[in-house]
Amino acid sequence: MKEATNINPLEIQLLTRLYSSFAAGEQLVPISELPEGGETPSEALLRALAHLSESDLASGVTNDSYRITRAGVIYSEDHGIIDKVLAQKNRLIREKILDDLKAVYEYYDGSQHIPHETLANRINENIYVVLNNVEILEYQGLIKEQALGLRITDQGLANIAERKVEAELIAKFEQVALMEPHKRGIELQLLFAAIARRDGWAEETSVRSSNEEMDVIIHRGSEYFLVECKWEKDPTATAVIETLYGKLAKRAGVNGIVLSMRGFTQGAKEAVLSHMGDRIILLFGPKDFESMIYDSTSLNDKLEEKMHLLITKRLVQVE
């Protein structure tokens, strides 16, 4: 799919209308029923449809009707173009499809396929809505359609396993938020380590040397970070940054991360800047961490963004 750029308000309206048709189990929308359609479609509408087609977000099926593409469905959901409740409804339908196909796969040791109508009955969903969402799952490589019906792929099984990990992380985070401060801090370390592991890092927690203790160490190849995790009453202050810097200074080529669920003082941010000529220390606030928990934002993406802003603009990015 070509990267869609400069989606204008009319194009958003069009994707919204086309997605609603997809969600209702339909596919085609007459051009006369689109915004600025009617008997004589406006030039703006025709330009918008051409741009969406070029971006592979919508396509003309007949001379006078359009549908949202599979890429368009995913784009609309991921970019918040359509109603969140409607998007979540269709995501849940796709999860039900995958879960049911996994159950069949396991029961029959991978040898059984399910006809579309049987699947729709098993998950108690409209057959046409199921057919539309099956297209999305097939496009993502999570299921495969064959002559005898549908079956889940290895990628689909991996997707379910990943979804289970995400659900466990959310449940654990919500438990930790209710704990008393000392125990909460230790569990926060384990949660950060679990996120790092999810995103491809090796991790160690509560690491002790002869005279030091580190909350978490994450590494990938020769890239290492020492991580301090704080969930205390007040924002994390300069002393924590200085203590971490002292540990980093004893280790060649190692950088640092401080996660604080209460944010940081201005002094802590200034300490990061004062040391960046020698060692990089990246700061993660509560919204940073919650996005990795609830939105599955990658730790790798967060590291790249924060590192780039710190190095290129001397900006300590923390949310």
Buried (B, 14 or more C-beta within 10 A) or exposed (E): EEEBEEBEEBBBBBBBBBBBBBBEBBBBBEBEEBBBBEEEBBEEBEEBBEBBBEBBBBBBEEEEBBBBBBBBBBBBBEEEBBEEEBBEEBEEBBBBBBEBBBEBBEEEEEEEBBEBEBBBEBBEBEBBBBBBBBBBBBBBEBBBBEEEBBBBBEEBBEBBEEBEBBEEBBEBBEEBEEBEEEEBBBBBBBBBBBBBBBBEBEBEBEEEEEEEEBBBBBBBEEEBBBBBBBBBEEBBBBEBBBEBBEBBEEBEEBBBBBBBBBBBBEBBBBBBEEBBEEBBBBBBBBEBBBBBBEEBBBBEEBBEBBBEBBEEEEEBBBB
